[in-house]
Amino acid sequence: MSVFTRELLASAASSRRHMTGGTFADPVRLSWQDVHEQAKRIGGGLAAMGVGRGGSVAVLATDVVDVAPLAQAAWLQGVAVTMLQHPTPRTDPTVWLADTVRAIGLIKADLVVVCGQFLAALDHLSAQQLAVCTVESLRTAEPAEFDADPDDTDIALRQLTSGSTGVPKAVEISHGNLAASAIALHDGLDLDVTTDVFASWLPLSHDMAMIAFLYSERVFDIAAAPRMESKAEIPVLFGVPKKKPAARGGGLRHAVTKLPSTITNRRSRSRQS
């Protein structure tokens, strides 16, 4: 089992912390046990749709209350998640839909999951011969027993690039990559649950919103209010790790602790040249 999924299961079993989503007017608070119970049903829904280890799911969603259990279900099944890019207020809807269909083809998604404001795109995506469902439909399935046992080399996330200089590409991020990133974030920022608050204006389709907030909080059992829907969408995170993944034989933590000096050395050589 990967370090990442092992920590997900550990926090689901014992954590007393929580996450808050929804809207400022109607916030929704879920414990990590609540998230995991929803993930089991969503995992059963994914299995019923024929999506299993090595599969790919594309997601059009904004609320962390939907994304957190869906992503956890996918990771524990060994399925890769891709957060599709959201349109901006100035985006041409026709162009955005065409780009979305192109991105779904790029990642070879077995299933597209939509919810919230993106339900209006469901019929258009279905007309493109894509397998599409809502997150609510997945929540009604029989709970799954997570027995896929993904390892650190399994792909957890396919992160789309911005596409500002060309057609977006998908960067594959493994379970091991996510665990290493979470360790680096914790060690570099020296988080303290009694004093520290992080804020970000980024939507969950952005890599830092997903990795720094949604992924890392789960690996280290962090209490979080990662996203509230409003004109200014602000993910917030605060906390400290309950325990750190063990590193054996110079494993993930050994690689991560070397990273800052590597970056420093590169910058020094750059200035010297």
Secondary structure, DSSP 8 states (H G I E B T S, - for coil): --HHHHHHHHHHHH---EEEEEBSSSEEEEEHHHHHHHHHHHHHHHHHTT--TT-EEEEE---HHHHHHHHHHHHHTT-EEEE-----TT--HHHHHHHHHHHHHHTT-SEEEE-GGGGGGHHHHHHTT--EEEHHHHHTS----------TTSEEEEEE---TTSS--EEEEEHHHHHHHHHHHHHHHT--TTT--EE----TTSHHIIIIIIIHHHHTT--EE---BSSS---EE----S------SS-HHHHHHHHHHHHHHHHHHHHH-
